Amino acid sequence: MKTMKNFKFLTVAVFASVLTIVSCSKEDEPVPATIVVAAPVETCTDHFDYENPNNWSHVCTTNNTPNECGSTYRQSPIDIVGAVADATLPILSPIYSSSSTDIVNNGHTIQFNYNGAASDFTFGGETYSLLQFHFHASSEHTFGGTHQALEGHLVHASPSGSLAVIAVFFELGAANPFLDQFTANLPSHAGDTYVDVNLNYAPEDLFPVNQSYYNYNGSLTTPPCSDIVNWIVMEHTSTASQAQLDAFTTLLHSNYRPVQPLSGRTIKHKI
């Protein structure tokens, strides 16, 4: 069964004492999924654009108090340079069930809502569940000042309310089998979705073969830019054909936040 439908807003049902969270129509908040968290997250439906990211400080605010987008503390994305090898970092071993296809164009990104039976990802002493993944073009993180063509973010949430985001990258090359399942049916207008209950995928197929990575503490890359993210940035890229990259870039419209100051943080490197 395949359906196209209008998608008016994005919500996350949160059960600690039952709460509903709406995330600034933004991609880096958990959307939509049912999770257990200890505290509510900001509720916001404000509009923002990528033409004026310096004006984000007053988007998704409470009582007119500026959010963290204007901060220079623990903001994301960053330029990956000067990383320090850390042998204590674990090998990535997330466990994902397969998911049927549920894609939304939320006006800021193309987002795949994960609806697998279960997911489990333990990192830094916390256990996370996969909520969704989405894309940015060009990449948000840079490597020595260089952007990749496409960056995907797999967004995970823990019961404490913190997030772990795995960033994967795509460069021009051979066609990508994972992306090839979806590029013909990406929702082309804000508010549209594409659902196919018979098209199942494995999220781990987004990962490159070599799974060395960088790790640092940072923030959401969209308003309110909360510094609650444990970032796992894959070192190696996967390839995608020009047609596949074009399918995303024509819809994403340069939806990447400029790199932010490192501000004394250490970038760890798992080789």
N, C-alpha and C positions, 0 to 999 in steps of 0.2 A: 504494500500500500504506500503510495507516494502522495503527499499533499503539499500545497503551498498555502500559506495563510498570513494574515497580518499579525504582527507582534507589537503590542502597544507599550509594554513596559517589562522590565526585568525584575524578578523577585527571587529572594532566597528565603525559604521557610526555615526558621531557626528555632530549635527546641532546646531550651534550658528551662525557661518558663514560657510558653510558646510566643515567639517574636517573628515579625516579618521585616526583612531588610530589602530595600531597593537601592541599587547601586548606581547612582548618577548616570544611568544608562551607560555605564562604563565597563570596560572589558576586564580589568584586572581584579575586580571584586568577584567572589564566588557567585555564579549565576547559571541557571537555577539549580538547586540541589537541596536535599534535606540533610543537615548536619547537626551535631551537638556542639555548642560553644558556650563559654562561660559568661560572655558579655555581648551586648549588642554592638553592631557596627553602624557607621554613619548611614542615615537614610537621606537619599538625594536623588532628584530627577533633573538637576540643572543641566543646561546645555553648555558644552565647551567645544572648542575647535583647535586644530593643530596649527592654524596660521598665527595664533597669538598665545603661545604657551606661557609667556611671561605674565599673562593676565589671569592665570589659573588660581592665584591665591585667594580670590573671592568667589570661587566656584565650589559648591558643596560645603558651605560653611554653616556653623551653628551660632546664632545670636550675633551675626556679623563679625565673628572672630575669624581672622585669616586662617586658612588651613595650612598644611605643611608644604605646599607646592613652592612657596617662596623661601623655604629653609635651605641651608647649605649642609645640613646634617643628615647623613644616611639617606640621601636621595638616589633614585635610579631613573634611567640607566646610567652606566658609566663606561668609560673607555677601559678595556682590559689590557693593562700594561703593568709591568713590574710585579707580577704575581710571585708568590713564595710557595715553593713545594711544601706540602704537608702530608706526610705519610699516614697520619692518623685519620684522615678523611676516609669514609667508607666507600666501598664499591657500590654503585647505584644498583639497587635491586627492587624496584617497585613491582608490585603484583597487581595487575589489572585484569578484570573480567572483560570480555568483549562487550561492545556497546552498539546499539542500533544508531542510525544517523538522525540527528536533530540539529540542524544548522540555522543560525539566526544572523541576519545582517542588522546590527543594532545601531547603525549610523556612524559607528566609530571603528568597527572591526567586523570580521567574519568569525563567528564564534560557534564552536561545536560543543553542545551540552552533553556531558557524559552521563549515561543512564545505565551503566553496567551494574551487575548484581552486587559487586563489591570491588573495592580497591584498597590497597594497603601500601603505604610508603613511609618507612621510618628513617629519619634523618635528624642528627643533632639532638637525640634524646626525645624527639616528638614523633608521634605517629599521625600521618596525614591521609586524607582521602581526596582522590581526584574529583574535581567539580566540573571543569571545562577546560578547553584550550582554544586559543584564538591566535590571530596573526597580525604582524606589523610589516609594512613595506615602505621604505627600506628597513633594515634592522634597527632596533633601538640601541642595543649594545654595539660598541665598535671594538675592533681589535687593532691596536696601534693606530687609531684614527680612521680605520677603514670600515665602512658599512658592508654587510652582506645584503643580498637581494631581498631576502625574506626571513623573518624571525617568528617562530611559534612559541607561545607560552602555555605550558601545562600548569594550571593553577590548582593547588592542593590546599586544603584547610585542616587544621588540627582542632581537637575539642577545646583547646584554650583560646581559639580565635586567631592564632597566628597563621601565616600563609607560607608555603614553600612553592616557588615557581621554578620549573625547569625550562630553560630557554634552549631551543633548538634552531638551527640555521640551515638555510638552503642557498646554494649558489648555482649559477648556470652550468648545465651539464646534461647528463643523461636523464631521461624522463623518470619521474619518481612514482613507483607503483602505488604508494599510499595516497598521494595527492591525486593520482589519476582516477581514483574512484569517485571524486567529488567535483572536479573542476568544471564539468559540464553543467552542474546544477547549483552553483553557488548563488544564493539569493542576491539579486542585483539592486534592490532598493531597500532603504532603511525601513525596518518594520516587517520585512518579509522573512519567512522561514522556509526551509526545505526539510521534509521529514520522510524517511524511508525506513519502515520497520523491518524490512527484509535485507537491508544493506548493513551488515555488521562489520566492525573494524576492531583492530587491536591497537590501543594507544601507543604501546611500546614500539610499534612500527615507525613512529615518528623519529626515534632515536637513531643517531649514526652508529655505524658498526663499532668504531672506537669510542668508548664512553668515558674518556678522561674529561675532566671538567674543572671549572673555576667556581669558587664559593665566596660569597660576601653577604653582609647584612645590608639591606636597602629598603626600598619603598615601593608602593604602587607607582606605576608610570602614568597614571591618569589621576585627576582630582578625586579625592582630597589628598593624594600623595602620601598617605599614612606610612610611616616607617615600621611596617610589621612583616616584612618579607625576608625570608631566608632564600637567597638566590642561588640556584645551581645552573651555571652557564656552560653548556657543552662546548668543548674546545674545538671539535671537528665538525665539519659541515656535511650535509647530505646534498645531493644534486636534484635539480628540477629542470625540465625543459623550458625553453623560452615561452612556449604556449602556456605551460602551467604557471609560470611566474606572471605572465601577462594577465591570466584569469584572476589572480589575486590583486596585482598592482592597479589594475583599472578600477577596482572596487574600493581599494583601501586609501587611495589619495594621499600618500605620504603621511600615514598616521603614526609617526614616530616622534617621541619626545626627544629633544636634544640631550646629549650626555651631560651629566651633572658632576660637580666637583667630588673627588674622592674623599677629601676632608679627613685625611689621616687614617682612613680605613685600610686594613690589610686584605688583599685579594689572595685567597688560598688556592693552591693548584693541586688537584689529584691527578697524578700521571698514570 
